[in-house]
């Protein structure tokens, strides 16, 4: 996995955490759910990249 992919996935995960926290703070369940969804997508991308790395190495 390229370093830029790792950074991108980490940024996406952090943005999801921030969105979830903002949703909790503002009592906005939709934003909170979107944040959790963003984190899940970032985790899946990270897992996919790790699988690719396992087959390359």
C-alpha positions, 0 to 999 in steps of 0.5 A: 500500500502506498504511503499516500493511501495510508495517509488518506485512509487515516485522514478519512477515519479521523474526519469520521471520528470528528463528524461523529463527535460533532453529531454527539455534541450537537445532538444530531443523530444523522451526523453521528451516523454519517461519522460512524459510516465514514469510519467504517469505509476508512477501515474497509479501505485499510483492510483491503490495502493490507490484503493487497500488501500481503499478496505483494510481499 
